[in-house]
Amino acid sequence: MSRKVLLHPDVIKYLDSLEEKERARCYASLKRLEEDPITSRPGCDIKKLHGKRGPIYRLRVGEHRLIYLLSGQEALVQDAFRRGRGY
């Protein structure tokens, strides 16, 4: 079962500001969300965020965090930031 991964324009802008190597790692991890956006596995560190409404998850890629929510057959990536900023 494949899901479509949609990126918010601010997320695209953030990813474009990264160095080529980091950007490639982030996009590779986002591509893996299409397979299974819930289960954590090597190369795709996923954690469900508690205390939030709806199924909201965090994807960790090195120093970068990507926040997404699941809606039907789509994973909507809403926010991306470096580790120190917090949630």
Residue pairs with C-beta under 8 A, 6 or more apart in sequence:
1 73
2 34
2 35
2 73
3 33
3 34
3 37
3 70
3 73
3 74
3 75
4 34
4 73
4 74
4 75
5 30
5 31
5 33
5 34
5 37
5 68
5 74
5 75
5 77
6 74
6 75
6 76
6 77
7 15
7 30
7 77
8 76
8 77
8 78
8 79
10 79
10 80
11 66
11 77
11 78
11 79
11 80
14 80
14 81
15 23
15 26
15 27
15 80
16 23
18 26
18 64
22 61
22 62
22 64
25 61
25 62
26 61
26 64
26 66
26 80
28 43
29 43
29 44
29 59
29 61
29 66
30 59
30 66
30 77
32 41
32 43
32 44
33 44
33 59
33 68
33 75
34 75
37 46
37 57
37 68
37 70
37 75
38 46
38 48
38 57
38 70
39 46
40 46
40 47
44 59
45 59
45 60
45 61
46 57
46 58
46 59
46 60
47 57
47 58
47 60
48 55
48 56
48 57
48 58
49 56
49 57
49 58
49 67
49 87
54 69
54 70
55 69
55 70
56 67
56 68
56 69
57 67
57 68
57 69
57 70
58 65
58 66
58 67
58 87
59 65
59 66
59 67
59 68
63 82
63 83
64 80
64 81
64 82
64 83
65 80
65 81
65 82
65 83
65 85
65 87
66 77
66 79
66 80
67 77
67 78
67 79
67 80
67 87
68 75
68 76
68 77
68 78
69 75
69 76
69 78
70 76
